[in-house]
Amino acid sequence: MAVSSVANLRRRAPNASRWRRSAFFLGPATASAVLTLLASAYPGGNHLLALLAVPAWLLAGLIWLSLLIARDSHHRRSPWIVATPLIGTLTFALVSSELPMRTAFLISEPALTGYARSLPERERWSSGQERAGLFTIEKAQRWKGVTRLGVAGSGGMLVTCGFAHVPDGRVEDLGVSSYSHVTGDWYATCTDHD
């Protein structure tokens, strides 16, 4: 009876060690990836989340490098050694393709469209905090059929970003620094105040 208990403990120990090892490789990289993907879900990115993601990636890289060059060879032979580079590559490929922002927009599109249609026609911007899907709209304007929505937390210190609904395709008339087509008549826009 006691012998079988000891044998069971010995069998479980390598599995527990394997999971701990995988946590060393997966944990920091996954946390960094989540921060990066959340930051890139905003049009123009989220400055605060990006500031948190950079040191998180540095920490994940340092942990990965220290485990890679450690004298204990079982880390180098672990199949989890490729997790950090793979997670990093996948994350930056997703960010480069703007997939997080486009996904967040597609989830929020019905709410954004409804909010845009509910705005009165006027030249001045209206301010306030209004939730539309996954985004918080801090300022909005609907003038001559074009709706512009400023998304809270997007852009950076001197850059404001948001979405614009331009039915006639006159995106050049918006007076923004940059824009990219999201879907249909919707564009992601950024204005540099520098």
C-alpha distance (Angstrom), angle and dihedral (degrees) to the residues before:
residue distance angle dihedral
M1 . . .
A2 3.83 . .
V3 3.79 90.7 .
S4 3.82 92.2 56.1
S5 3.84 90.6 49.9
V6 3.80 91.2 54.2
A7 3.81 90.7 46.8
N8 3.83 90.3 51.4
L9 3.81 90.9 50.7
R10 3.80 90.7 51.0
R11 3.80 90.9 50.6
R12 3.81 92.5 49.5
A13 3.80 95.6 46.6
P14 3.83 96.8 70.6
N15 3.82 90.5 48.3
A16 3.81 91.5 51.0
S17 3.79 89.7 47.3
R18 3.80 90.7 49.0
W19 3.83 91.3 52.4
R20 3.80 91.7 48.0
R21 3.78 89.7 50.4
S22 3.80 91.8 49.6
A23 3.81 89.5 49.6
F24 3.82 89.5 56.7
F25 3.79 89.8 55.4
L26 3.81 100.6 34.5
G27 3.82 103.6 36.1
P28 3.83 103.1 64.5
A29 3.81 94.2 36.4
T30 3.81 92.8 48.2
A31 3.81 92.6 48.6
S32 3.82 89.8 49.1
A33 3.80 91.4 48.1
V34 3.81 92.3 50.5
L35 3.82 91.3 51.2
T36 3.80 91.0 47.8
L37 3.81 94.3 48.0
L38 3.81 92.0 47.3
A39 3.82 90.5 49.6
S40 3.79 91.6 50.6
A41 3.82 93.6 48.5
Y42 3.82 88.5 79.7
P43 3.81 120.9 78.6
G44 3.79 104.2 -99.9
G45 3.81 89.6 7.6
N46 3.77 130.9 -90.8
H47 3.80 110.7 -81.9
L48 3.80 96.6 -155.7
L49 3.81 95.7 48.4
A50 3.81 90.0 45.8
L51 3.81 89.6 53.5
L52 3.81 88.4 54.5
A53 3.82 93.6 44.8
V54 3.82 95.6 56.3
P55 3.83 96.9 61.4
A56 3.81 89.4 39.2
W57 3.83 89.6 58.1
L58 3.80 90.8 45.5
L59 3.80 90.1 52.3
A60 3.82 91.8 46.5
G61 3.80 89.8 50.1
L62 3.79 92.9 48.7
I63 3.81 92.1 49.0
W64 3.80 90.7 48.1
L65 3.80 92.3 47.8
S66 3.80 93.2 47.0
L67 3.81 90.9 50.5
L68 3.79 89.8 46.8
I69 3.80 95.8 52.5
A70 3.81 96.6 36.1
R71 3.78 116.5 121.8
D72 3.78 89.9 -124.0
S73 3.79 99.8 93.8
H74 3.82 97.5 -161.8
H75 3.84 89.3 81.1
R76 3.80 92.3 55.5
R77 3.78 91.5 49.6
S78 3.79 93.4 47.4
P79 3.80 115.5 109.6
W80 3.83 86.6 -137.3
I81 3.82 90.5 71.3
V82 3.81 88.7 89.3
A83 3.82 93.6 51.7
T84 3.81 97.9 88.4
P85 3.84 95.8 49.0
L86 3.81 91.5 43.5
I87 3.81 93.6 48.7
G88 3.81 90.0 46.6
T89 3.80 93.5 49.0
L90 3.80 93.1 46.6
T91 3.81 92.2 47.0
F92 3.78 94.7 50.7
A93 3.81 91.3 44.9
L94 3.82 89.4 54.1
V95 3.80 92.1 47.1
S96 3.83 92.0 48.1
S97 3.79 90.8 52.4
E98 3.85 90.5 50.3
L99 3.80 87.7 -128.6
P100 3.85 95.5 141.9
M101 3.83 92.2 53.7
R102 3.80 93.0 43.2
T103 3.81 91.5 48.5
A104 3.81 92.3 48.9
F105 3.80 89.0 48.1
L106 3.82 94.2 49.3
I107 3.81 90.1 50.8
S108 3.82 89.4 49.3
E109 3.83 99.2 37.6
P110 3.83 97.5 100.5
A111 3.82 91.2 49.4
L112 3.82 92.6 44.6
T113 3.80 91.8 48.4
G114 3.81 91.6 48.6
Y115 3.80 91.1 48.0
A116 3.81 91.9 48.0
R117 3.82 91.6 51.1
S118 3.80 91.5 49.4
L119 3.81 93.6 58.2
P120 3.81 117.7 101.4
E121 3.81 119.5 -121.6
R122 3.80 107.7 -100.6
E123 3.76 137.3 135.0
R124 3.81 96.7 -131.2
W125 3.78 123.2 81.2
S126 3.78 116.8 -113.2
S127 3.80 117.9 -141.6
G128 3.77 131.9 -151.4
Q129 3.76 142.0 97.5
E130 3.79 111.0 -82.0
R131 3.79 124.0 165.4
A132 3.81 116.5 -135.0
G133 3.78 112.5 174.6
L134 3.80 110.4 -54.7
F135 3.81 93.4 -17.8
T136 3.78 133.5 80.1
I137 3.80 111.3 -140.1
E138 3.79 112.0 -147.9
K139 3.79 98.6 176.4
A140 3.78 134.5 15.3
Q141 3.78 139.9 -176.6
R142 3.79 132.8 -175.4
W143 3.76 113.4 -173.3
K144 3.82 131.3 154.6
G145 3.81 92.1 -8.7
V146 3.82 94.9 -52.8
T147 3.80 119.5 111.4
R148 3.80 121.7 -160.2
L149 3.80 121.4 -169.6
G150 3.81 122.9 -169.3
V151 3.80 110.7 -149.5
A152 3.81 116.8 -143.3
G153 3.80 114.1 -120.5
S154 3.78 94.9 16.4
G155 3.78 126.7 123.4
G156 3.76 119.4 10.5
M157 3.77 142.2 -86.3
L158 3.80 96.7 -54.8
V159 3.80 98.1 18.3
T160 3.80 126.7 79.3
C161 3.76 119.8 -166.4
G162 3.75 137.6 -176.4
F163 3.77 143.3 125.2
A164 3.77 133.2 -64.6
H165 3.80 127.6 -159.4
V166 3.80 105.7 -150.7
P167 3.82 111.2 175.9
D168 3.80 96.1 -179.6
G169 3.81 96.0 47.1
R170 3.83 92.4 -117.3
V171 3.80 92.9 141.2
E172 3.80 92.5 144.6
D173 3.83 89.3 64.2
L174 3.82 92.3 61.4
G175 3.80 93.9 84.6
V176 3.81 94.1 -134.9
S177 3.80 127.6 143.5
S178 3.81 95.0 -128.4
Y179 3.77 140.0 -0.3
S180 3.78 138.9 -179.9
H181 3.77 129.6 -164.8
V182 3.80 113.0 -110.2
T183 3.80 104.7 174.8
G184 3.80 138.1 -41.4
D185 3.81 109.0 -21.8
W186 3.83 93.4 -17.7
Y187 3.81 124.3 108.1
A188 3.80 133.5 179.9
T189 3.80 108.4 -129.8
C190 3.80 136.8 -170.2
T191 3.79 129.1 -169.4
D192 3.79 119.4 -159.2
H193 3.81 111.4 -147.8
D194 3.79 93.3 -170.0
